[in-house]
Amino acid sequence: MYDLEDRLVRFAANIILFAKVFPKDCGGNTLEDQVIRSSVSAALNYGEAQSAESSKDFIHKMSIVLKELKETRVALKISGHIKYGEINTLSLLQKENGELIAICATRIKNRKMQN
């Protein structure tokens, strides 16, 4: 079983590989850049959350992770609508993205309840 950090890192790496095939035009370049940035940012910000100095800091950093994952969700939806990337890979990424969103939202909720 993978921990959340490993899942976020794997997810970001898989997004990078998925986005490599986007067309090299204005739309493709923009979407490729955005989906990569948001997914990688989620993983990197989770690394910061692990070193949070307080519960408030943890909640703040995890909220950024959640925001970035939701941004990635929208970018993946757009890529699906314009048929960028392989459909089976897109479906797997969307499923993992949804699970990561649920995990992060639950961790935020649980930490808030502890306070």
C-alpha positions in Angstrom: 0.0 0.0 0.0 1.2 3.4 -0.9 1.1 6.4 1.5 -0.4 9.7 0.3 2.9 11.2 -0.6 3.8 8.3 -2.9 0.3 8.5 -4.5 0.7 12.2 -5.1 4.1 11.8 -6.6 3.0 8.9 -8.8 -0.1 10.9 -9.9 2.1 13.9 -10.9 4.5 11.7 -12.8 1.6 10.0 -14.6 0.1 13.4 -15.5 3.5 14.5 -17.0 3.6 11.4 -19.1 -0.1 11.7 -20.1 0.4 15.4 -21.1 3.4 14.7 -23.3 1.1 13.8 -26.2 -0.9 17.0 -26.2 -0.6 19.0 -29.5 2.1 21.6 -29.7 -0.2 24.5 -30.3 -1.6 27.3 -28.1 -4.3 25.2 -26.5 -2.2 22.1 -26.1 0.8 23.9 -24.7 -1.5 25.9 -22.2 -3.3 22.8 -21.0 -0.1 20.7 -20.8 1.6 23.4 -18.7 -1.4 23.9 -16.4 -2.2 20.3 -15.7 1.4 19.5 -15.0 1.8 22.6 -12.7 -1.3 21.8 -10.7 -0.6 18.1 -10.2 3.1 18.7 -9.3 2.1 21.5 -7.0 -0.2 19.2 -5.1 2.6 16.8 -4.4 5.1 19.5 -3.5 2.6 21.2 -1.2 1.9 17.9 0.6 5.6 17.7 1.3 5.2 21.1 3.0 2.1 20.0 4.9 4.0 17.2 6.5 6.3 19.7 8.1 3.5 22.0 9.3 4.3 23.9 12.4 0.7 23.8 13.8 -2.7 22.4 13.0 -3.7 25.7 11.5 -0.6 25.5 9.2 -1.3 21.9 8.3 -4.9 22.8 7.4 -3.7 25.7 5.3 -1.2 23.7 3.4 -3.5 20.8 2.9 -6.1 23.2 1.6 -3.6 24.3 -1.1 -3.1 20.6 -2.0 -6.8 20.2 -2.3 -7.1 23.4 -4.4 -4.4 22.1 -6.8 -6.1 18.7 -7.1 -9.4 20.4 -8.0 -7.6 22.5 -10.6 -6.1 19.3 -12.0 -9.6 17.8 -12.1 -10.9 20.6 -14.3 -7.8 20.5 -16.6 -8.4 16.7 -17.1 -12.1 17.4 -17.9 -11.0 19.9 -20.5 -8.5 17.5 -22.0 -11.3 14.9 -22.2 -13.7 17.3 -24.0 -11.1 18.2 -26.6 -9.8 14.6 -26.9 -6.2 15.2 -25.7 -4.5 12.1 -24.5 -5.5 8.5 -24.4 -9.0 7.9 -23.1 -8.2 4.9 -20.9 -5.3 6.8 -19.3 -7.5 9.8 -18.8 -10.1 7.7 -17.0 -7.6 6.2 -14.7 -6.1 9.7 -13.9 -9.6 11.1 -13.2 -10.3 8.2 -10.9 -7.1 8.7 -9.0 -7.6 12.4 -8.9 -11.1 11.9 -7.3 -9.7 9.5 -4.7 -6.9 12.0 -3.8 -9.4 14.8 -3.5 -11.5 12.7 -1.1 -8.5 11.7 1.0 -7.2 15.3 1.3 -10.7 16.6 2.1 -11.1 14.0 4.8 -7.7 14.8 6.3 -8.6 18.5 6.5 -12.0 17.7 8.0 -10.5 15.4 10.6 -7.8 17.9 11.6 -10.4 20.6 12.0 -12.4 18.3 14.2 -9.4 17.7 16.5 -9.1 21.4 17.2 
